[in-house]
Amino acid sequence: MTWRRFFLDNLGFKLSALVIVALLWISVTADERQAQPVSTRVEYDVADSSWVLVEGPSEVSTTFQGRNRELLGLLMEEPVVTDEIDSVMGPDMRIPLPVDQVTYNRDLGVVPSFITPAALDLRFERRVSARIAVIPDVQAMPAAGFTVLAPVLVDPDSVTVHGPESWITDLDRISTRRVELQALSNTVMRDVGVRVPPNVQGVDILPASVVVTVNLDSLVVRRRSVPLRLQGAAAGLVAADADSVTVLVRGAASIVSATLDAITEVVLEVPVVPAEPELRDLSIMLEGGGPVAADVDPAAVTLRPRT
């Protein structure tokens, strides 16, 4: 018989036997008294508002005396020790942890005897304030036939941030929480909280949230015929096979009409006379960008030397 087979044969019965043995051991030792270290969460209550606690242990170990079955109850309700700090004397402080500050379920009948470590080494920073710009973190997907107008608006566009000096000194903007919007066909307004990095302690933000507005517009296409003008050193020495073209502007309805009205002609640069008929592409450069685009029909014209 192999060792593998020895362990796997009747595995269910063997596991049941182990559970029974464990329960019997717990039953036999339940009334024995002993000392047991128990993980204890540390909470801080800093009353001095001019300082921010930036570094300190989150857990300590408290040794309790009691019966085994009573000590097991501490595993269900983690003890807590509160470190109350009325006045901060400087950036580095050592604060004692008296055992009588431990909060636990006293109905269990156990008694805390000491805490390890008996004192905490804490680090503080001065609390400062600054007015910081808010940047929206928005992912907005419009429905078919619509477009999102930039920029996404934030009201107010800045907030007052109170926090540790080393963090605020390098802070020039702060983001909102992520907002994801799908299939939009109307303007949307959301009250969104301002995001604080999880690794930064002691931060207060006023106001704690801002109103984010995502404006939408319908997509349209408009067209008009405009003259084609040749310019450049050789402009008078060549002829194009069209003297006008159609401009098509597509994009947000509130912008398209004004964009199209601003296009009064299409200009083609002709620096030299081509030796033979030459096909030249036409294009339009729109000023200011935005959710619009323009095309020319036809997209190219043929230039021929004048005879």
Protein Blocks (a to p, Z undefined) as FASTA:
>chain_A
ZZklmmmgoklmmmmmmmmmmmmmmmmmmmpccddddddddddddfblkbccfbdcfbdc
ddddddfklmmmmmmmccddddddfbacbfbdcddddfklpccdfknopacfbdcdfbdc
ddddddddddddddddddddddehiacddddddddfbdcddddfklmmmpcbdcdddddd
ehiabdcdddddddddfkbghiacddfbdcdddddddddddddddddddedjklmmpccf
bfbdcdddeddfklmmmmmmmpmbdcdddfbccfbdcddddddddehiajdddddddfbd
cddddZZ
